[in-house]
C-alpha cells in the first residue's frame, strides 16, 4: 500500500516511489517503550545539562490554541 491510498499525490523522483516499501524487509521497527526506565534514559541528557530546552513563551493551558497559532 503506497501513499496514494491516503490521498497523497506522489511527485516522481524515481520509479516506484508511490508503491515503495516504508521499511526495508528484515529491518525491525522501533517498539514503543513507555516504561519508567525508558523515561529515565530519555531524561538523562537533560538531567546532566547536555540537553537544554529553550522556551519562547509559557502560556496557561487555557491558551493552548493561541500557542499553536503562534508557532
N, C-alpha and C positions, 0 to 999 in steps of 0.2 A: 504494500500500500504506500503510495507516494504522497507528496504534499498536495497534489491535486484533489485528493479525497477530502481535504479540509477546506477546499475552496480557493487555494492559492494558485496563482498562475505562474508557472516556472519561467525563469529567464534562462535561455540556453547559453551555457558557457562550455558545454561539452555533452557528449552523448549520454543519455540515460539518467540525467540528474533528477528528473521528475519521478522516476521509479527506483532511485538508488536505495542502498541499504544505509540506515542511520548508523548502525554499529557493525563493524566487520564481524563476520561469523567467528565464533570462538573467543571473542573479546567480552569478558563479563561486564555487565552494567554495575555501576556502584549501587550498593544496597543501603538504603537509609538506615541510620543507626541513631535513634532518639535516646540513647542511654545517657545516664549521668556521666559515665566515663568519657563518652564521646564529647559531651558538652564541655567537660573539663579540658579535654585535649584542644578543642577549638578556642577556648577562652585563654589558654596558656600564653599565647603571644601577647595578648592584651595585658595579662597579669604581669608579665616580665617587662612591659614597657616597650616591646618591639613593635607592637601594632598600636597606632593612635587613631582614634576616631574623631574627626572634625565635624562639628555640627554647625550648620549655617544659622539655625534657629531652633528653639524649643517651643512647642505650642501645646496647649491643652488638648486632650482627646476630642473635645467638642469641636475643635477647629481642624480636625484631620483632613477634611475636604479642602480647606484653604491650603494646607501644607502640600497636598498633592498638586494643586493648581500652581503653586509657586515653584515646584520642582522643575 
